[in-house]
């Protein structure tokens, strides 16, 4: 019997319009999760909304308002299997108005890509999201310097963005020397899954490769079971279904649990 692959949750966070959803959508396309025919339909819809180039983002942004505005509002989740792991990718909104949803995503993450547009560099939500990752205890953070196509794939632009982010990492107590910085174009596909021929100077991993390079979090399974409830759904034919992430301990079928606040 084949050994089950370890499961980890990886969040994409960062300032609004820095290309998180597009990078994830293109990664899913390269991984075979987004069929050509569906991509074609998404491209047509993006053009209809006056958002050419948003087709990969539309794969993640399902709501009508998200597609019309070109802004992620709610969390989106996609599963993908890499050579070493089973990954749940979390697309977190970058707009300051939806930071509550980003916090929910960060609370579920084992690792994260802090995504920064190469031309714009560090922005207000870049800083806030990094602090929130630290607050939520996410230690495995890689920096995705995205939209390299907008700076003509120049190493100088990458180094400038890297320098600015390194200063920010130092402020929050992260060693920039031990942090992986990726040079990516989520729209064009450079260093998404395959190595880019446009950036021969870049020797680091692709987004796809980095998913297997994050250190696996140590699961505190020896502690009492604790699961903060994130949401509750009413499913026809099933009933009330609470949803959350088990932070400590383990849960088994038939196990008795105490739900607080309450008496059950």
C-alpha positions, 0 to 999 in steps of 0.5 A: 500500500502506497504511503500517504503523502503529508498534507500542508496548507499554503497561503498566497498573501500580499497587497491587492493586485499584486497577482496572487490569484493569477499566479495560483490559477496559472499554477493550477493550469500547469498542474493540469487542474484547469482544462484548456476549454475552461481557460478559454471560457474564462478568457472570454469572460475576462475580456467581456468585463474589460479585464484582459489577462484576468483569466487565471485569476477568474479560476480562483475568483468565482463571485460575480463581484470579484470578477467585475471588480478584478479583486479577490473578496473571499478565500478560495481553496484549491488542492494539488498533489506534488511529487512529495505532498498533498497541498491545499492552496489558500488564495487570500484577499489583498484588499484592506477591506477584506483583511478579516478573510485574510486572517482566516486564511492565515490561521489555516496556513502551515506556510505562505508565499508573500507575493510582491509585484516587482514594479510596485514593491512593498505596499501597506498590505504587504506589511500588514499581511506579513505581521499577520502571518507572524501573529498566526504563527506561520514560520515558513514564508517564501517571497514571491516577487511576481509580475517580473514581465512588467520590469522586462525580467531584469535582475536589477528590478528583482534585486531592488524588490528583494532588498526592500522586502529583506528590510521588512523581514528584518523588522518582523524578526525573519532572517532574510538570508534564510528566506527564499525569494522567487522571480515569477510572472504569474501571468506569463508562466515564468518560474510557475512550474517550469524554469523561465528562459527569460531569466537565466540569471535566476537560480532559485526554485519555481513556485511548484518546486517551492511547495515541496521545499517548505519545512513540514510543521510539527503536528502537536498530536500528543496534546489534548484535542483543540479545534477552533470552529471557523464556520457552521454549515447546514447541509440537506440530508446531513445536518449541522456541520461545524468546520475548523482546523485541528490545532492540537491533538487528534480526532477519531470517529466516535470520539466524544468532544466538548463544545464550548461555549455550551453544555454539549 
